[in-house]
Structures are given as C-alpha cells and as structure tokens.
Amino acid sequence: MITWVHSAAALASTRHLAMKNSRVPIQPTGAPAAGNSWLAIAQINVAARDPHPALRAIAPWEAATDGYNDFMARGGIPRGGFMHMLYNSMTGIEGAENGAAMVEKRPLFDEYWTTKVIPVENIDVPMYLTASYSTRLHSRGSFETFAKAKTTKKWLRVHHTQEWYYLYRKKNNDELQAFFDKYCKGISNDWHLTAPLRLSLLGFDGSRASTIVERQEASYPLPNTEYRKYFLEATSGSMSLRRPSAEAETGYLAHHLTDCADFHVNFNEYTEVAGYLVTKLWMSCPDHDDMDVNLQSAKTPLVSLNYPCPVPAFEVPDANVAKFLSCDGILRASHQVSKKMTNGFPNYRHDKAEKIAPGTVVELEIPLWPIGMVFESGEGIILRAAGDELRLPELKVLEVKAAVDENVGRHRIHTGGQWDSCGSSYIWLKH
C-alpha cells in the first residue's frame, strides 16, 4: 500500500490548490496526468479507500484490482513469474512486498489477500477508464471497476489495441484533457455528450471479419444478448447446439507445453460474441489428485496484433503485449469446493481446497475473462483445454522452455452418455 499512502500525502500537501476553485486530478505524484497499470491501481486505491477533499476525478487506464485473482493466483494456481520479474527489476531502495513469495507461502485466499482487493464499489468521483482484452493482468479489474463503482459519472472505452500503445495516441490524450478540463478545472465543454461505454470487437488478423472499433453501447455485457449453450462432443472434437447421445472422452498430456484438446464449431451467419463466457467440463485424472486446467476460446490459428507492425504477424515476437490469442479461463480442480454463484455466474473464493481421488470424474465450471469477437459466416470458434497456460507470456523474457505446472499424467474430458444426464460438458457463448 506504499503508493496509496504516498498518494494521500501528495494530495494533502497540495490541498491549497483546491482553494479558489482550483482542483487536483488524482495521480501518485499529484500531477495532472493519467496512467495505466500501477499508476491506475494507485488512483483506484485512493478513490476507493480514502478519498481526499481535493480529489475531483480519476482516469485509471487499465488496472488490476485484486492481486490474487488478477495475476498472482488466477484460478487458484500460484504463478509468480511476472511479480518475480518486477520485484527483481523495479523495486526501489525502500523495498516492496514480495508478492511472488507470499503466494507460495499463502496459496489460498485468506485475510492477507483480502487486503489486496480494492473496494471499487466505494468510488464516488467522476471516472474515465479504458480496458482491453490484450492484457493478462488488467482486463478483469478494468471491467469490474466500471461495473461496480457507485459513481454515476463513469465512462469506459474498450479499445482493440494494447494499453501502452493506446495511452500515447494524441487523439486519446486530447479526449483525456477534455475530461480533466470538465471535472478538475470546471471548464464548460462537450464532455457530457461522451458515450458512457464504447466497445471494440476483434476481427483478428487474416479474418474476413472487420474489427469493430469503439462502438457505442448501453452496457456490458450487451443488452439483448442471446445465450447459446454449445455441447462438447469428444470423439469428433466438435461443439453443437444438440446434446451428444453417446458417451465419449478425449484428453491431453497434462504436464506439457503444447498438448491440448480442441472443440470447434463454425457459424453459418454473421456472429458477434461478447461478454463473459462460461465452460462446464466433466473431467478426471487417473494419475493424480488434482488438475490445473487452462481454457481458451479463440479464432485459432488467427492472432490479433495489438498495434500496427511493419512486418507480418509471424515475424512479430510471441509475447502477449504484441500478439493477442484470445480470452482464457483457469481453475485448479481442488478449488471447485470453494465455488459460489453470483447472478448465475460461477466465481471461486479459493479459500479452501479438497483433493480429488485419482480417476474421480468431477464437474468444473470455469469462467473466462471478458472478450469481444466478430465472425463472418463460415468462420469458427475453438474451445481449447490444456494443462499449461494458453496465453503467450506477457513479455518474451518470461517465456518458459518447460511446463511449470503441478499436473501429472493425462487429463480426461467426458462428454455424452451419463455425463449428458449430469448436465453435459458445454460452453456458454454470448451472441
């Protein structure tokens, strides 16, 4: 919480600027500029926990709001590689909490991790956010802050690029200036005409579908969404609106960098998929008492380049900051006992775990991070399941040469037959 404390101190030391109708937009240094990542987290922290009288507006342009569920242990699986890099390369002389060490020491969500959840519902100042699908750190937090903050003066731009690239575009900075002019300087302008939500849907490079850039929408997920349940069929590796009758199974080597199980469906009409996808799988592992399961819903083999590049996609480094594959979902199977349903959507407390007897078939409901995709008629979507992470490493330096998960043996996915009577394996797609 070092930045939170320092931000509050900076606001206090500049409170005199709020006199005579001057106002201070919130930044860690008290300077009138926006920021992303850690700078955005600092803004949200102050606005949610201890807002200062001088605080009039915030502009968090992509932020994590829950250390455990956003990046330290998504799905209950400790993954400290990114934080190890930050701790070893960016820590100042006063030091910092070693989050990677803490998640190894405290792998379940407990009172320590509770202090790392920002109560975004408390935010009650004008707020201008951005979000993207391309980050494996900030997507959930950005969308959730917009949805939960109690302020009625909030705006969200969901763009189709990458946050660093987007942050420095002149057009975007000009719009940010208009926001600060309105709420920090009291200048009358046209900001009130700005749409509360602008949503991008990715077409992906090489697709016949064109990316939709910042279309005005009423809310997210989109109103009038049609929810379709696609059932998985293991023998053919397909997805269908019809339940499979015959029992079947497929699987993949669990402790492996590339092995996976794919399920595919083509759309026979123009289709948009937007929102939070949910997959239910009946799974087992005869060789181990737990399973780390990774899912991805994608337009494979296509990728979406996060910014204009002067070379073809195959020459661009395989790093998540440059190439986006698609949204993902993650779950450690032993944490399924911590599931809770919120508005019909599965969430996990990750505050307890229960090992699974080898060979036992268990039901796993796995939510995926938010996404927006567009398909032309004849194009298809793939649901991929694997033991190792399915997103590219955030940076090339974080690439691993061998699987780092705790999986053992082979994961099996069961479809049809008796598993049909139990609810089948399926994915909810939001059209």
C-alpha positions in Angstrom: 0.0 0.0 0.0 3.0 2.3 -0.3 1.6 4.1 -3.3 -1.8 4.6 -1.7 -0.2 6.3 1.4 2.1 8.4 -0.7 -0.7 9.5 -3.0 -2.8 10.6 0.0 0.2 12.5 1.3 0.7 14.2 -2.0 -2.9 15.3 -2.1 -2.7 16.6 1.4 0.4 18.6 0.6 -1.3 20.2 -2.4 -4.7 20.8 -0.9 -4.1 24.6 -1.1 -4.5 24.1 -4.9 -8.2 23.3 -4.3 -8.8 26.7 -2.9 -10.1 29.5 -5.2 -11.9 26.9 -7.3 -8.6 25.1 -8.4 -8.8 21.3 -8.4 -6.3 18.5 -8.4 -6.8 15.3 -10.6 -5.6 12.3 -8.7 -2.2 10.9 -9.6 0.5 9.3 -7.4 2.6 12.5 -7.7 -0.3 14.9 -7.7 0.5 15.8 -11.3 -2.4 16.3 -13.8 -1.7 13.2 -16.0 -3.3 9.8 -16.4 -1.5 6.5 -16.1 -2.0 2.8 -16.6 -1.1 -0.4 -14.6 0.5 0.6 -11.3 -0.4 4.3 -11.7 -4.0 3.3 -12.4 -4.0 0.9 -9.4 -2.8 3.8 -7.2 -5.6 6.1 -8.3 -8.3 3.4 -7.7 -6.8 2.7 -4.3 -7.1 6.3 -3.1 -10.5 6.9 -4.6 -11.9 3.7 -3.1 -10.2 3.7 0.4 -9.5 7.2 1.4 -10.7 9.9 -1.0 -9.3 13.4 -0.2 -11.4 16.6 -0.5 -9.1 17.7 -3.3 -9.9 14.6 -5.3 -12.2 15.5 -8.2 -11.7 12.9 -10.9 -9.6 9.9 -11.8 -8.5 8.3 -15.0 -7.3 4.8 -14.4 -6.4 3.5 -17.9 -6.3 -0.3 -17.2 -5.7 -1.6 -13.7 -5.7 -4.8 -11.6 -7.9 -4.6 -8.5 -7.4 -8.0 -6.9 -3.8 -9.2 -6.5 -4.7 -12.8 -6.0 -7.4 -13.3 -8.7 -6.0 -10.9 -11.4 -2.4 -12.1 -11.7 -0.8 -13.8 -8.6 -3.0 -16.9 -8.5 -5.7 -16.8 -11.1 -7.9 -19.8 -10.8 -6.2 -20.7 -7.5 -2.9 -21.5 -9.3 0.1 -19.7 -7.9 2.0 -18.1 -10.7 4.6 -15.6 -9.5 6.9 -15.3 -12.6 5.7 -11.8 -13.5 5.9 -10.5 -10.0 9.4 -12.0 -9.6 10.5 -10.0 -12.6 9.0 -6.8 -11.2 10.5 -7.4 -7.7 13.9 -8.1 -9.1 14.0 -5.2 -11.6 11.8 -2.4 -10.4 12.0 -2.3 -6.6 13.3 0.9 -5.1 15.7 1.3 -2.1 12.9 1.1 0.4 11.9 -2.4 -0.9 8.4 -3.8 -1.6 6.2 -6.7 -0.6 7.3 -9.8 -2.4 4.0 -11.0 -3.8 5.5 -14.0 -5.6 7.0 -15.2 -2.3 3.7 -14.5 -0.5 1.6 -16.6 -2.9 3.9 -19.5 -2.4 3.6 -19.1 1.4 -0.2 -18.4 1.3 -1.6 -20.3 -1.7 -5.2 -20.0 -0.6 -7.2 -16.7 -0.5 -7.0 -15.6 3.1 -7.0 -12.4 5.2 -3.7 -11.3 3.7 -5.1 -11.4 0.1 -8.3 -9.8 1.3 -6.3 -6.6 2.0 -5.2 -6.7 -1.7 -8.7 -6.4 -3.0 -9.6 -2.8 -3.7 -13.3 -2.0 -2.8 -14.0 -0.3 -6.1 -17.7 -0.1 -5.2 -16.8 2.9 -2.9 -15.6 5.1 -5.8 -17.8 8.1 -6.0 -15.9 10.6 -8.2 -16.0 11.1 -11.9 -14.0 8.3 -13.5 -12.8 7.8 -17.1 -11.5 4.2 -17.7 -10.1 2.3 -20.6 -9.9 -1.5 -21.0 -8.6 -4.0 -23.5 -8.7 -7.8 -24.0 -5.0 -8.0 -24.8 -3.6 -7.7 -21.2 -3.4 -10.8 -19.0 -3.2 -8.5 -16.0 -5.8 -5.8 -16.1 -8.9 -6.9 -18.1 -11.0 -8.2 -15.3 -10.1 -5.3 -13.0 -11.0 -2.6 -15.6 -14.3 -4.1 -16.5 -15.2 -4.7 -12.8 -14.3 -1.2 -11.7 -16.6 0.2 -14.3 -19.5 -2.1 -13.4 -19.2 -1.8 -9.6 -18.2 1.8 -8.8 -21.1 3.7 -7.4 -20.4 6.9 -9.1 -22.9 7.7 -11.9 -20.3 9.7 -13.7 -18.2 7.0 -15.3 -17.0 6.3 -18.8 -15.3 3.2 -20.3 -13.5 2.9 -23.7 -12.8 -0.8 -24.6 -10.2 -0.5 -27.3 -8.7 -3.0 -29.7 -5.0 -2.4 -29.1 -2.6 -2.6 -26.2 -2.6 -0.3 -23.3 0.9 1.2 -23.7 0.2 1.9 -27.4 -3.2 3.4 -26.6 -2.0 5.6 -23.8 0.2 7.7 -26.0 -2.1 8.3 -29.0 -2.7 12.1 -29.4 -6.4 11.7 -30.0 -6.8 9.8 -26.8 -4.8 12.3 -24.8 -6.9 15.1 -26.2 -10.0 13.4 -25.0 -8.5 12.8 -21.6 -7.7 16.5 -21.4 -11.3 17.4 -22.1 -12.3 15.1 -19.2 -9.9 16.8 -16.8 -10.9 20.2 -18.1 -14.5 19.4 -17.2 -14.1 17.9 -13.8 -10.8 19.4 -12.5 -10.9 22.9 -14.0 -14.7 23.4 -14.3 -14.4 24.3 -18.0 -17.6 24.0 -19.9 -17.1 21.7 -22.9 -18.9 18.8 -24.7 -17.7 16.0 -22.4 -21.3 15.4 -21.3 -22.0 14.2 -24.8 -19.4 11.4 -24.5 -21.0 7.9 -24.6 -20.7 6.1 -21.3 -19.5 2.9 -23.0 -17.6 2.3 -26.2 -16.9 -1.3 -27.1 -14.5 -2.9 -29.6 -14.9 -6.4 -31.0 -11.9 -8.1 -32.5 -11.9 -9.5 -36.0 -8.4 -10.9 -35.8 -5.7 -10.5 -38.5 -6.3 -12.6 -41.6 -10.1 -12.9 -41.0 -12.8 -11.7 -43.3 -14.4 -10.1 -40.3 -13.5 -6.5 -39.7 -12.7 -5.3 -36.2 -15.4 -3.1 -34.7 -13.7 -0.1 -33.1 -15.3 1.6 -30.1 -19.0 1.2 -31.0 -21.3 3.0 -28.6 -23.3 0.5 -26.4 -25.7 0.8 -23.5 -23.9 -1.6 -21.1 -21.6 -4.6 -20.9 -22.4 -7.4 -21.4 -24.5 -6.2 -24.2 -28.3 -5.9 -23.8 -30.4 -8.2 -25.9 -27.7 -10.8 -25.8 -28.7 -14.3 -26.9 -27.1 -17.0 -24.7 -26.3 -20.2 -26.6 -25.1 -23.4 -25.0 -22.8 -25.4 -27.2 -22.3 -29.0 -26.1 -19.0 -30.7 -26.5 -18.5 -34.0 -28.3 -15.2 -35.7 -27.6 -15.0 -38.2 -30.5 -15.3 -35.5 -33.2 -13.8 -32.6 -31.3 -16.9 -30.6 -32.1 -19.4 -28.3 -30.5 -23.1 -28.3 -31.2 -26.4 -26.9 -30.0 -27.6 -30.5 -29.7 -26.7 -32.8 -26.8 -24.5 -35.7 -27.8 -26.1 -39.1 -27.1 -23.1 -41.4 -27.0 -20.6 -41.3 -24.1 -17.1 -40.4 -25.2 -13.9 -39.0 -23.8 -10.8 -37.2 -25.0 -7.8 -35.6 -23.2 -4.3 -34.3 -23.3 -1.0 -34.8 -21.6 -1.3 -32.6 -18.6 2.3 -31.6 -17.8 3.1 -30.4 -21.3 3.7 -27.1 -23.0 1.7 -27.7 -26.2 -0.6 -30.8 -25.9 -4.3 -29.9 -25.7 -7.9 -30.9 -26.6 -9.8 -28.8 -29.1 -13.5 -28.5 -29.7 -14.7 -26.5 -32.8 -17.9 -25.0 -34.3 -18.5 -22.9 -37.4 -21.1 -20.2 -37.5 -23.5 -20.2 -40.5 -24.2 -16.4 -40.2 -22.5 -13.2 -39.1 -21.9 -13.5 -35.4 -20.7 -11.4 -32.5 -19.5 -13.0 -29.3 -19.2 -10.6 -26.4 -19.2 -10.8 -22.6 -18.1 -13.4 -20.0 -18.0 -16.9 -21.4 -18.5 -19.9 -19.1 -17.5 -23.5 -19.7 -18.6 -26.6 -17.8 -16.4 -29.7 -18.1 -16.7 -33.2 -16.6 -13.0 -34.1 -16.1 -10.9 -36.8 -14.4 -7.2 -37.7 -13.9 -6.3 -41.3 -13.2 -2.8 -40.4 -12.3 -3.1 -37.5 -9.7 -5.3 -36.0 -7.0 -5.6 -32.5 -8.6 -5.8 -30.8 -12.0 -4.7 -27.4 -13.2 -7.0 -26.7 -16.1 -6.5 -23.9 -18.7 -9.1 -22.9 -21.3 -9.1 -20.6 -24.3 -11.9 -19.6 -26.6 -10.3 -18.4 -29.8 -10.3 -17.9 -33.6 -7.3 -20.2 -33.8 -5.0 -20.1 -35.8 -5.5 -16.4 -36.1 -4.0 -13.8 -33.8 -4.8 -10.2 -33.2 -1.8 -7.8 -33.4 -2.1 -5.3 -30.6 -0.7 -2.4 -32.7 0.4 -1.7 -36.2 3.6 -3.6 -37.1 5.8 -3.1 -40.2 6.3 -6.9 -40.6 3.9 -9.9 -40.9 2.4 -11.4 -37.8 4.7 -14.4 -37.9 7.7 -12.1 -37.6 6.3 -10.4 -34.5 7.7 -11.8 -31.2 5.4 -14.2 -29.4 4.6 -12.0 -26.5 1.2 -11.0 -25.1 2.0 -7.3 -25.3 2.3 -7.7 -29.1 0.0 -10.6 -30.0 -3.4 -11.5 -28.5 -4.6 -15.0 -29.0 -7.9 -14.8 -27.1 -9.6 -14.8 -23.7 -8.8 -17.6 -21.2 -10.1 -19.3 -18.1 -8.1 -21.0 -15.4 -9.0 -23.3 -12.5 -7.3 -25.7 -10.0 -9.8 -28.5 -9.7 -9.3 -28.9 -5.9 -10.7 -25.4 -5.5 -14.1 -26.3 -7.0 -15.3 -26.8 -3.4 -15.0 -23.0 -3.0 -17.4 -22.2 -5.8 -20.2 -19.6 -5.3 -22.7 -18.4 -7.8 -23.2 -14.7 -8.3 -26.1 -13.7 -10.6 -25.9 -17.1 -12.2 -22.2 -16.8 -12.8 -19.6 -19.1 -11.2 -17.0 -17.5 -9.0 -14.4 -19.1 -6.7 -13.4 -17.9 -3.2 -10.3 -20.0 -3.4 -10.3 -20.1 0.4 -10.3 -23.9 0.7 -9.3 -26.9 -1.4 -10.2 -30.5 -1.4 -8.1 -33.1 -3.2 -9.8 -35.4 -5.7 -9.3 -39.2 -5.6 -7.5 -40.2 -8.8 -9.9 -41.3 -11.5 -12.9 -39.5 -10.0 -14.9 -37.5 -12.5 -15.7 -34.0 -11.2 -17.7 -31.1 -12.6 -15.7 -28.0 -13.3 -17.4 -24.7 -14.2 -14.7 -22.3 -15.4 -15.4 -18.7 -16.2 -13.3 -17.0 -18.9 -12.2 -13.4 -18.9 -14.2 -10.8 -20.9 -14.0 -10.8 -24.6 -15.4 -9.3 -27.8 -15.1 -11.1 -31.1 -16.8 -10.9 -34.5 -17.2 -13.7 -37.1 -18.3 -13.7 -40.7 -20.5 -16.6 -41.9 -18.4 -19.8 -42.2 -15.8 -18.7 -39.6 -15.5 -20.7 -36.4 -14.5 -20.7 -32.8 -12.4 -23.2 -30.9 -12.5 -24.1 -27.2 -9.1 -25.4 -26.2 -8.3 -27.2 -23.0 -4.7 -27.8 -21.7 -2.6 -28.3 -18.6 -0.3 -25.3 -19.3 -1.0 -21.7 -19.8 -2.6 -20.9 -23.2 -1.8 -17.2 -23.4 1.6 -16.0 -24.6 3.9 -14.8 -21.9 3.3 -11.1 -21.2 6.9 -10.4 -22.2 9.3 -12.5 -24.2 11.7 -12.6 -21.3 9.1 -14.6 -19.3 8.9 -17.4 -21.8 9.4 -20.8 -20.3 11.1 -23.8 -22.0 9.3 -26.5 -20.0 5.9 -26.8 -18.3 5.9 -25.3 -14.8 2.5 -26.6 -13.6 1.9 -29.3 -11.0 0.0 -31.6 -13.3 0.7 -35.3 -13.6 -0.4 -37.8 -16.2 -3.3 -37.3 -18.5 -6.5 -35.1 -18.1 -9.7 -36.7 -19.5 -12.7 -34.7 -20.7 -16.0 -36.7 -20.6 -19.0 -36.0 -22.9 -22.4 -37.5 -23.7 -24.0 -40.6 -22.2 -24.2 -40.5 -18.4 -22.4 -37.1 -18.4 -25.3 -35.8 -20.5 -27.7 -36.7 -17.7 -25.5 -34.7 -15.4 -25.7 -31.6 -17.5 -23.1 -32.3 -20.2 -19.8 -30.6 -20.9 -20.5 -27.3 -22.7 -19.6 -23.7 -23.3 -22.0 -20.8 -23.0 -21.4 -18.3 -25.8 -23.0 -14.8 -25.7 -24.2 -13.8 -29.2 
